[in-house]
């Protein structure tokens, strides 16, 4: 158990809908990362937050947004869903911050999103 | 730009034999290198990392990796493979110049199959 929790575990929805994925980092970790894993794209970095502020951005679509709250949990919002958004979405956390790029990330179990 | 290559989609090895999973990388600054393992329907688990220092890094479950700067490689090794090592292995790199501000880039993954 990595200490990172994600809810829900599975999500099935229809095209055009909006969903929210939730992540709670390990106790004490200030950085939260979101990743998308699909068969054709592999593991893609989406976005990073550190102590409530956005720190790095990857291949995140404009239909997707995220935030990190004062209690450090994070939410990833996916809107106007398309079939191609079906994937496994991982959250990870680390102690990494301003100078902690060498810290490893701890991954949650993921949320499997299926868009029908 | 950062990149990671895992040239083998799958590696097959007999139980008890040594295993190697290959990884090469490209970054502009000093690399921070990581190996993760993913078991079916699970999140990624951290195995080991290279930040600086000794080129041979030892990690979890008897795995080790050797950093080779001239060949820009960070191959994962284990002297004696177990059937339970069968999983998907990911190599990842981060450009050390930017600390925690930039993204961790993952390779496409290598599936390790250890046969009894």
Interface residues (C-beta under 8 A of the other chain):
Chain A: X2 X4 X31 X33 X42 X43 X45 X48 X50 X55 X56 X58 X90 X92 X94 X96 X97 X98 X99 X100 X101 X102 X103 X104 X105 X106 X107 X108 X109 X110
Chain B: X32 X34 X36 X42 X43 X44 X45 X46 X49 X51 X90 X94 X96 X98 X99 X100 X101 X102 X103 X104 X105 X106 X107 X108 X109
